[in-house]
């Protein structure tokens, strides 16, 4: 059922006699679920202690019946005291309603100033039979108006003249639906840090990403390359390996810079010393079976400091000044956080008290005293902006229809730069995660502070708008991890297990609308990762708004036909489909049961390993039978891993899905998973270098001449561009 919390006016609380009733009503008003349907379809009530903790994270005391009643009364007062909603959300081609509050009997004449300066008045008033509200002796009346259906998309302003003042509120009008790219397209999915070339600094970088895009486009007709989140990590050791737990989603990790691609590098004296530093870190990477971000960043940071000190030309100075002006206070806050982190550690919650909020005078004093360090971190982001621009342009020049598809993580490190700069918009005392499901039966705690939906609305969603705009700046597409989090997010009280959380609702019309608006302006496609427990109407809504979903072959089951493989022709059309994902082993490893073995070894199974393995083999046997049914495998009882991997990717071509992805790990025959959900130190998550089937490291140059990778690339080309003459 669709959530309409945003549209529901305050209720009446006077008749409540059950102490629990006030808590339940309060939870409903703030979009906090008091019960939910789990992955088995069972309706599960939420404990009162969870409701109290989650409401506290929203700034609402609810520990006693008296507190609940006081909070409900305050909610009523806040609603009626507002002349206009905090933010008005509209959609092009649709008449959207909004309310206004004026002294009872006074006229109400709202008008609009559009983004381009145009004024629109004469808004249509609708019937509203709400009685007046007594606000401290002043009767307040409510009127309902309608946004015109022909409003252009954009960020506008609603105005209302009161007896003694004029008030205004932001209006966000999003496209009715994004237009999908023409035809079918395929792309390469990669974890960039794992893909080194001979010229890298111990870790894959943006020049490697550019070369990968050119190879896949020019040789095999790829239209995009989907890359892991490139979000910034704290510039301190040990550097957080997970790209899904960044210090900032607004800015980029400078570990991905190619030092030699910075123009000022050419003017360095004694460049041989930097070449030796690169060779040393590469040699260490050659010997290690894990990616060492700390060693790579230590060497690269020292080199970047030297390049930063090189005088810039007049034109480059102008470009840097323009970048700083465009990014404004957000860039200053991020660079300042990095400078403080290098002095006091990467968790702002442990800093001296006077440095724990960006608005504090001590922070400004620190930034002034360490101006060169702050400027270094600003400068790093400028270099990243340049290199990301070049990557996208080169990908398009090589023939890609979309170019780079960036990945947007769900949240940020609670001690990181975004949590520091945006702490007034984030919920403290809770973390985001996921309830138990079929593949993560203990649930997940991502240790990330979620957005506060109420504060986002009060701020016209500006922090979210800036985030989406930043990730789309150098992209032809974006994958939004756990896009269901823009509808509802699983909040877990501090120190509680994931099983003791509950869902908190967001205004999905606003969140998805902003994504659609920014994507429309960027000319980008949006892919939502909608796996796991998803309410059916959510996928319908995403499709209606022109956002793509996600299908992973192993999860595509025919729920109406006994649970076997879902026939290709019944897959979703507006979807990014792939055989595997980064939370599973590459396909060769999955076929070998690596996901079962690893979860058993780490104690993550909730039933005996033998049962889990038997179920997995049954599922794989069903898929082999499906491949034979459609003529992609012969009757050989042991067809071989390579033959099955190729057949599975050919199967993607039988689906109607408009976007297809092939994992780079599948292209080279890698076996090991990049990430095992539910673990941190137990498994080297996000630290596994790209290797072949025998465990030998694969460099980018090796990939370009790899016959098996070329074969799979041609299978993907044929999947989206079938030809009668194709040998496939």
TIFIRO-5076 format. One record per residue (C-alpha): x, z, y; residue in three letters. Coordinates in steps of 0.001 Angstrom, whole numbers, plus 500000, padded with zeros to 6 digits. Layout:
<sites>
XZYala
...
</sites>
This chain:
<sites>
500000500000500000unk
501322499137503453unk
502395502049505635unk
500532502254508948unk
502075505479510249unk
503091503842513533unk
499493502908514321unk
497888506200513347unk
497018508509516285unk
497453512267515974unk
494894513977513779unk
492933517191514250unk
494452520378512895unk
491980523041513894unk
490014522992510625unk
493042523475508349unk
492984526677506343unk
495346525869503460unk
498929526738504552unk
500233523709502639unk
497817521378504432unk
499615521723507794unk
502968520864506166unk
501471517839504420unk
499838516567507630unk
503069517081509556unk
505034515156506928unk
502547512283507066unk
502775512046510858unk
506543511691510671unk
506441509190507824unk
507748511619505191unk
506338511000501715unk
504729513993500011unk
504609512137496686unk
506045508889495346unk
505888506595492330unk
509125506620490327unk
510662503724488394unk
508522504493485324unk
505303504339487360unk
504785508115487347unk
503450509685490559unk
505783512561491424unk
504965515276494006unk
507682516255496496unk
508692519905496675unk
507768521811499829unk
511424522796500283unk
512368519106500447unk
509673518417503054unk
510867521328505195unk
514513520198505011unk
513703516567505827unk
511469517530508754unk
514262519777510046unk
516583516752510024unk
513994515065512271unk
514166518005514644unk
510829519431513505unk
510692523148512443unk
508334523468509484unk
509480526518507535unk
506278528495508062unk
502609527687508557unk
502896528798512178unk
505821526446512773unk
503909523577511176unk
500879524169513378unk
503044524438516484unk
504811521204515562unk
501487519422515050unk
500275520586518451unk
503539519450520049unk
503156516065518355unk
499656515743519858unk
500925516672523327unk
503850514254523181unk
501536511407522173unk
498985511989524953unk
501588512733527614unk
503110509255527214unk
501550506593529458unk
502960503853527184unk
504369503682523639unk
508151504178523413unk
508490500556522205unk
505877497832521757unk
506406495514518785unk
504950492009518684unk
505261488819516675unk
505076485261517988unk
501706483670517284unk
500051487013516544unk
497966489209518825unk
499486492706518727unk
497758495825520022unk
499190498606522148unk
497717501643523848unk
498016503032527376unk
497222506545528588unk
495941507235532102unk
493982510008533746unk
490431509706532440unk
488437507366534671unk
491474505757536355unk
491936501981536006unk
494668500586533717unk
496260497231534544unk
499397496657532446unk
501546493555533051unk
504630491980531509unk
507974490833532850unk
509474488467530310unk
513122488165529417unk
513489485125531712unk
511902486933534674unk
508449485382534319unk
505521487728535059unk
502406487768532849unk
499326489726533918unk
495669489829532965unk
496270491263529496unk
493126491397527389unk
491580494853526924unk
490043495745523559unk
487416498295522661unk
488699501839522214unk
486188504635521640unk
488659507518521625unk
487476510472523648unk
489676511951526389unk
492307514569525563unk
492687517791527538unk
496353517903528538unk
496820521193530395unk
493546520741532267unk
493978517008532935unk
491742514719530902unk
493753511796529549unk
491981508633528450unk
493254505938526118unk
492776502177526467unk
493871499464524073unk
495305496122525165unk
496569493034523405unk
499830491131523717unk
499103487420524192unk
499650485279521099unk
501727482769523066unk
504433485200524188unk
507937483778523647unk
510296485626521347unk
512713487986523041unk
513144491381524661unk
510582491832527428unk
509253494728529549unk
505707496136529802unk
504750497747533143unk
501864500046534097unk
500981501242537579unk
499857504870537704unk
498413506709540686unk
501797508017541828unk
504396505947539944unk
505095502875537884unk
506186503257534268unk
507488500693531820unk
508311500247528135unk
510325497678526174unk
508504494920524284unk
510166493185521329unk
508613489894520215unk
510130488428517053unk
509674485037515371unk
506699484715513070unk
509073483530510333unk
512657482340510007unk
513094478713508994unk
515060478359505734unk
518050476013505502unk
517261472543504207unk
517666471897500489unk
519480474065497951unk
522895475560498593unk
525484477453496604unk
528229479803497665unk
531134481833496389unk
530798485636496345unk
534014487583496748unk
535482490991497429unk
538026489897500029unk
540415492845499696unk
540982491907496031unk
542005488300496811unk
545654488084497854unk
547713485019498652unk
551493484766498743unk
551309485253502512unk
549098488370502520unk
550231491875503366unk
549324493469500025unk
545603492843500463unk
543294489857501078unk
542829488970504752unk
540877486655507047unk
543271483753506601unk
542749484101502846unk
538988484069503445unk
539355480903505506unk
541366479194502762unk
538854480293500134unk
536022478807502180unk
537896475520502595unk
538687475277498857unk
535132475983497723unk
533602473660500336unk
536013470738500251unk
536598470715496492unk
533235471877495143unk
530611471422497837unk
529947475107498556unk
527841475866501631unk
528742479515502095unk
531107482264501064unk
529522485692500667unk
532041488412501452unk
531959492182501032unk
531286494254504183unk
534280493939506514unk
533219497055508423unk
535876499301509916unk
537446502156507979unk
539142505144509593unk
542732504206510555unk
544057507281508731unk
545330507935505231unk
543862507982502710unk
541819504988503856unk
538299504962502404unk
538264502189499766unk
534516501590499713unk
533387498812502048unk
529933500393501765unk
531071503713503290unk
532628502550506565unk
533516504546509629unk
531713501888511691unk
529381499001510875unk
529585497804514475unk
533315496990514267unk
535696495445511727unk
538570496797509644unk
541880495552511133unk
543464495681507690unk
541944492189507295unk
544011490736510167unk
546686488143509420unk
549533489294511666unk
551175485901511847unk
547933484250513062unk
547972486195516354unk
549269483870519126unk
551656486477520564unk
553430486735517192unk
555223483473518000unk
556894485146520996unk
558246488117519065unk
561973488517518837unk
563436489472515458unk
560447488308513453unk
562619488588510357unk
562062492362510306unk
558308491841510052unk
558732489221507328unk
560777491759505366unk
558026494385505804unk
555453491916504459unk
557634491005501496unk
558148494678500650unk
554435495526500652unk
553705492370498641unk
556326493339496071unk
554714496766495653unk
551317495116495257unk
552730492825492564unk
553735495871490495unk
550601497964490931unk
547335497626489013unk
545420498995492007unk
545029497940495617unk
546981500286497883unk
545245500133501260unk
547394502897502703unk
550661501046502013unk
549199497780503306unk
547847499384506487unk
551023501359507208unk
553126498193507123unk
550566496066508930unk
549884498662511644unk
553579498881512504unk
553744495104512778unk
550596494939514874unk
551962497551517281unk
554930495280517944unk
552699492274518548unk
550461494337520837unk
553469495032523058unk
554200491323523614unk
553157490166527124unk
550127487871527112unk
549652484684529066unk
547289484654532052unk
544664482836530014unk
544902485308527154unk
544552488202529610unk
541366486632530935unk
540029486246527396unk
540828489889526584unk
539132491096529773unk
536042489034528949unk
535920490514525445unk
536189494079526772unk
533443493453529304unk
531123491973526677unk
531584494834524222unk
531409497523526899unk
531028501219526157unk
530553500705522412unk
534080499295522142unk
535498502061524319unk
533837504738522194unk
535110503185518975unk
538673502776520245unk
538662506333521578unk
537404507670518248unk
540242505857516456unk
542811507337518838unk
541458510867518377unk
541253510343514591unk
544948509466514456unk
545691512791516145unk
543066515105514595unk
541973513385511364unk
539247510952510368unk
536306513410510362unk
535017514243513830unk
533187517292512504unk
536576519037512083unk
537910518127515542unk
538247520638518369unk
534782521510519617unk
535162519785522993unk
535970516438521342unk
532943516311519048unk
530669514346521381unk
531636511090523138unk
530028512197526406unk
532208515308526728unk
534726515491529621unk
537496516380527161unk
536994513020525439unk
537456511142528702unk
540562513193529449unk
541974512422525986unk
541310508703526443unk
543111508743529791unk
546110510595528410unk
546381508253525387unk
545378505035527158unk
547883502855525303unk
546658503990521884unk
543031503463522910unk
543926500000524183unk
545696499199520905unk
542488499814518968unk
540468497778521477unk
543013494985521154unk
542764495038517345unk
539040494345517571unk
539732491447519941unk
542129489934517421unk
539514490353514693unk
536942488643516909unk
539333485706517350unk
540185485388513671unk
536567485732512534unk
535600483020515012unk
538286480746513548unk
537188481489509979unk
533555480544510641unk
534509477416512589unk
536913476251509886unk
534354476885507130unk
531831474723508957unk
534475472091509653unk
535235471957505915unk
531608471056505268unk
529826474352504749unk
526200474376505842unk
526206478128506501unk
529830479245506492unk
530541482934506086unk
527710485174504873unk
528594488701505895unk
527346491829504143unk
525719494689506059unk
526141498093504423unk
523321500654504339unk
525056503313506414unk
528260504952507567unk
530611507822506804unk
529104511039508234unk
532472511945509750unk
533201508477511098unk
533138506616514389unk
529497505487514333unk
528277508927513270unk
530228510386516220unk
529097507839518786unk
525485507674517534unk
525014511253516365unk
521916511658518551unk
520210508782516687unk
521181509847513166unk
519580512532510997unk
521907515434510292unk
521438517777507350unk
520381514976504998unk
522023511988503329unk
520655508616502259unk
520591507576498624unk
518323506346495876unk
516020508052493366unk
516687507682489639unk
516094504220488223unk
516719502351484997unk
520384501670485730unk
521252504876487659unk
519262507485485833unk
520653510447487779unk
519877508893491143unk
522437508159493849unk
523699510055496895unk
525511507723499270unk
526609510626501536unk
525525508681504630unk
523393509966507524unk
520256507814507933unk
518806506520511166unk
516159508734512727unk
513120506461513023unk
511716508423515951unk
514937508188517961unk
515307504484517240unk
511842503884518659unk
512578506001521740unk
515720503928522407unk
513996500565521908unk
516072500147518730unk
519110499292520869unk
521701500762518436unk
520168498759515587unk
519930495628517720unk
523614495886518642unk
524553496315514993unk
522615493260513806unk
523909491173516694unk
527506492136515873unk
527314491274512166unk
525754487891512982unk
528259486962515694unk
530573485133513271unk
528129484299510490unk
525908481610509096unk
524142484266507079unk
523937487964506380unk
523187489874503211unk
521533493208503995unk
522375495747501334unk
519341497746500179unk
517019496021502631unk
514264498325501390unk
515978500897503627unk
514442499088506609unk
511022500002505172unk
511722503396503644unk
514861505299502747unk
515460508044500231unk
516544511166502160unk
518325513924500243unk
518626517407501756unk
522168518699502125unk
523566520222498895unk
520554519027496867unk
520792516522493985unk
519358513005494466unk
516365513956492327unk
515210516391495059unk
514859513847497843unk
511900511959499258unk
511145508729501077unk
511017508496504864unk
509224505515506357unk
510592503242509085unk
508668500818511269unk
509440497744509192unk
507699495440511676unk
510269496539514246unk
513330496619511970unk
512670493327510166unk
511437491785513419unk
514746492562515140unk
516697491132512205unk
514572487956512375unk
514962487674516152unk
518744488054516095unk
519090485737513083unk
516942483102514801unk
519186483215517859unk
522315483032515698unk
520925480215513543unk
521582482324510452unk
519884482913507116unk
519058486480506036unk
519258487660502422unk
517803491039501546unk
519145492896498508unk
515750493934497141unk
516739495138493683unk
515653498440492161unk
512395500259492877unk
510471498044495308unk
506816498200496268unk
505301494768495458unk
503966494167498969unk
507480494510500406unk
508720491321498747unk
505615489514499963unk
506294490740503499unk
509949489637503423unk
508886486201502214unk
506263486014504958unk
508959486722507573unk
511316484078506155unk
513878486449504627unk
515350485678501223unk
515321488133498333unk
517932488670495622unk
517785487922491911unk
520422488975489385unk
520053487218486053unk
520461490305483874unk
517638492034485763unk
515184489114485652unk
512768490209482941unk
509361488841482044unk
507331492013482625unk
504140490276481536unk
505624488721478418unk
507237491587476567unk
510279492174478789unk
512391489234477627unk
514212486873480003unk
512089485547482809unk
511881481762482339unk
513853479898484983unk
510853478111486443unk
509219481460487307unk
512088482794489418unk
511529483139493144unk
512278480125495330unk
513267481954498509unk
515973483953496865unk
519745484235496488unk
520243484128492721unk
523390484998490797unk
524385485969487281unk
526020489261488231unk
526750491574491160unk
529572493829492354unk
527918496903490798unk
528237495334487338unk
531272493963485523unk
531990490248485942unk
529989488196483440unk
532746488143480807unk
532957491933480993unk
529198492309480855unk
529034490160477723unk
531643492462476189unk
529499495545476941unk
531975496854479514unk
529168498411481591unk
527976500494478629unk
531471501543477574unk
532394502588481095unk
529225504574481767unk
529611506337478430unk
533238507188479181unk
532225508599482567unk
529242510584481249unk
526645508587483152unk
524321507748480258unk
521117509681479624unk
520838508541475989unk
523415508081473200unk
525909505256473710unk
524895503654470424unk
521302503327471628unk
522410501976474995unk
524719499450473340unk
522041498350470887unk
519595497786473740unk
522233495854475639unk
523006493636472644unk
519307493002472175unk
519033491917475815unk
522056489635475517unk
520720488126472293unk
517477487352474091unk
519388485564476838unk
521429483564474327unk
518189482521472686unk
516789481510476085unk
519896479407476760unk
519434477682473405unk
515733477173474053unk
516437475188477205unk
519302473264475637unk
522226474881477449unk
523811476317474256unk
524017474869470765unk
523207476811467596unk
526717478174467129unk
526222481912466359unk
529459482685468234unk
529609480229471136unk
532525481939472914unk
532562483793476214unk
533534480809478403unk
530704478691476991unk
528150481436477636unk
529419482063481172unk
529102478366481970unk
525653478140480385unk
524403481120482374unk
525522479497485625unk
523899476222484604unk
520728478222483997unk
520707479192487663unk
520303475509488400unk
517076475468486363unk
515511478026488717unk
513792477041491988unk
516008479474493948unk
517181477903497210unk
520478479854497339unk
522808480333494369unk
525983482415494227unk
528933482445491867unk
531247485446491713unk
534911484616492257unk
535642487105489466unk
533577484917487107unk
535507481843488229unk
538818483348487074unk
537495485173483991unk
537986488714485299unk
536611491569483150unk
536675494725485287unk
533893495863487599unk
534668496543491238unk
532337499511491506unk
530662501899489119unk
527713503567490899unk
527619507321490517unk
531414507742490605unk
534103508296493209unk
537480509423491876unk
536511508979488215unk
536974505211488485unk
539117503127490891unk
536108501744492739unk
536904498970495235unk
540600499110494310unk
540671496549491488unk
542726493411492248unk
541503490009491105unk
542805489325487600unk
542363486772484844unk
540991487415481343unk
544376488724480159unk
544697491187483024unk
547262489112484955unk
546799489189488744unk
545399485984490192unk
546668484951493624unk
544743482572495823unk
547227479793495148unk
546648480263491399unk
542910479851491914unk
543288476533493671unk
544881475019490573unk
542800476824487943unk
540934474380485693unk
538333476930484550unk
537526477885488155unk
537194474209489061unk
534904473673486089unk
532577476487487174unk
532671475243490771unk
531494471822489615unk
528734473419487557unk
527503475112490729unk
527722471862492704unk
525598470152490034unk
523170473101490027unk
522182472503493651unk
522708468729493704unk
521600467461490295unk
522576463894489569unk
521599461695486598unk
525223460605486296unk
526598464124486249unk
528612464870483082unk
527269468410483228unk
</sites>
